[in-house]
Amino acid sequence: MRAIILSAGQGKRLLPLTADAPKCLLAVQDDVSVLEFQLQTLAACGIGEVSVIVGFGAELVEKALRIRPIPGLTVRTVYNPFYAQSDNLATAWLARSEMSDDFLLLNGDTLFTAEVLKRLLASPDAPLTLTINVKDVYDDDDMKVSLKDGTRLTAVGKKLSADQVDGESIGLMLFRGSGGQAFRTALETAIREPEALKLWYLSVINRLSDSLRIETADITGMWWGEIDSSDDLTEVRKALSTGSLNESRASYGK
């Protein structure tokens, strides 16, 4: 199985830390970067191939990959020349040639333990499975999900009303069988829309939920982190430095 990591963005909300290098190269544990942590976790779970979609600071990312290769892992990069003008739907569309067979798709700023990934990989077979976390309160910036029958996704987006919210997507998903082709086809349609450069790829997942069986894997209680701000970075570094990975992200929020 392969994985695709969407790491084309600069991470402007982290300026000035990301003035000269992208968010994915920020150190989170000693000198281990966000990207290296992700690659280590993927390798530990038996993933053999990874495609990293790069943009801002692409040469720096590629240099880091050359200098510190992960044993047993084949990593290649795909360049997104539109990273400064687009959101991650375009980045996902540019990665469509990498979406063959079964694959994982993850955001370039999402960190998680091997326990989280193993839970996803062990989930019941479905064309698409989203990894979700459940907490008491959700922020405006959370990518919220609505479920049917406990696990079946019916909607995903930031603007779901409170009575619709059953959890949040953590930015890690698994495509199996027909799921990858359905996603590629939907991306091809979405990229032609006038507002495409301003959309998230999860808007495509939201649309697919009407026609494709999309299941969820609940990892509540397991550690994960998403780095959007300097506060997020501080919390992730603290958790990794103290080894407090038995605490879920829900304990500190975003």
C-alpha positions, -999 to 999 in steps of 0.1 A, spaced: 0 0 0 11 35 -7 4 69 10 0 104 -4 9 134 17 -4 168 8 24 191 18 24 219 -8 15 248 14 37 273 32 17 275 65 13 313 66 -5 311 100 28 300 114 48 330 102 76 340 108 85 303 115 76 294 79 91 324 62 119 305 46 108 268 49 74 251 47 53 239 76 62 203 69 98 209 78 92 224 112 108 204 139 84 187 163 105 162 182 142 172 186 153 176 150 126 154 135 103 174 113 65 171 107 72 152 75 98 129 89 75 121 118 48 112 94 71 91 72 84 72 103 49 64 114 39 52 79 70 30 77 63 15 111 29 4 99 42 -14 68 36 13 42 63 10 15 57 39 -9 49 75 -3 42 104 -27 47 138 -12 30 167 -30 53 197 -26 51 234 -35 65 261 -12 101 253 -5 100 222 -27 138 221 -30 142 222 7 118 193 12 135 172 -15 169 179 1 156 168 35 142 136 20 176 129 4 196 137 36 174 116 60 159 87 41 136 64 60 147 27 58 123 6 38 104 35 24 104 47 -12 95 84 -13 90 106 -44 77 141 -48 51 157 -71 53 195 -76 23 217 -73 31 250 -92 -2 265 -81 4 262 -43 3 299 -37 -30 304 -55 -49 273 -45 -63 254 -16 -58 217 -12 -84 205 -38 -60 215 -65 -32 197 -47 -52 165 -44 -61 168 -81 -24 171 -90 -18 139 -71 -44 119 -90 -18 99 -110 -5 86 -76 -40 73 -67 -37 37 -79 -47 5 -61 -54 10 -24 -39 41 -8 -38 65 22 -43 102 18 -32 125 46 -28 162 52 8 175 55 1 190 90 -16 160 106 5 139 131 -6 106 147 8 76 164 11 42 147 -18 31 169 -41 55 150 -30 43 116 -33 6 126 -69 13 137 -76 28 103 -59 -1 84 -78 -27 104 -112 -10 97 -139 -30 79 -136 -30 41 -151 1 24 -144 21 -7 -134 50 16 -128 53 53 -123 86 71 -104 87 104 -125 107 130 -121 120 165 -150 128 189 -148 156 215 -172 177 236 -168 210 218 -160 218 181 -144 250 168 -153 269 136 -121 256 120 -127 219 127 -136 198 97 -168 183 112 -186 151 102 -222 139 104 -228 102 106 -256 77 100 -259 45 120 -229 54 140 -202 50 113 -216 59 78 -206 94 67 -234 116 54 -216 150 54 -183 166 61 -175 203 63 -166 232 86 -201 247 86 -222 219 98 -247 230 124 -241 218 160 -270 193 159 -255 176 129 -220 171 143 -209 136 154 -171 141 152 -143 157 132 -121 144 104 -84 144 114 -71 145 78 -63 108 73 -82 85 51 -80 51 34 -92 44 -2 -99 8 -12 -112 -9 -43 -135 14 -63 -130 43 -38 -99 57 -55 -114 58 -89 -146 75 -76 -124 101 -59 -103 107 -90 -134 111 -112 -150 135 -87 -117 155 -85 -117 158 -123 -152 173 -122 -146 196 -93 -114 211 -107 -133 225 -137 -156 246 -114 -149 284 -113 -143 283 -75 -121 252 -76 -89 269 -65 -106 280 -33 -120 246 -23 -108 218 0 -107 183 -13 -131 173 15 -158 192 -3 -154 165 -29 -157 138 -2 -189 155 10 -204 153 -24 -194 117 -28 -212 107 4 -245 107 -15 -233 80 -40 -203 62 -24 -203 42 8 -180 62 31 -173 47 65 -154 61 95 -128 48 119 -131 64 154 -97 70 171 -110 90 200 -86 86 230 -56 80 208 -30 108 203 -30 129 172 -22 166 164 -29 191 137 -5 220 133 -23 252 121 -10 277 145 20 284 168 -2 272 198 -8 239 180 29 235 173 37 242 210 12 216 221 25 190 197 61 195 207 51 193 244 33 160 239 61 145 219 88 157 243 71 145 274 58 113 259 22 121 269 8 104 238 -19 86 258 -38 119 257 -59 126 227 -59 159 209 -94 164 223 -78 172 256 -63 204 243 -83 212 212 -74 236 185 
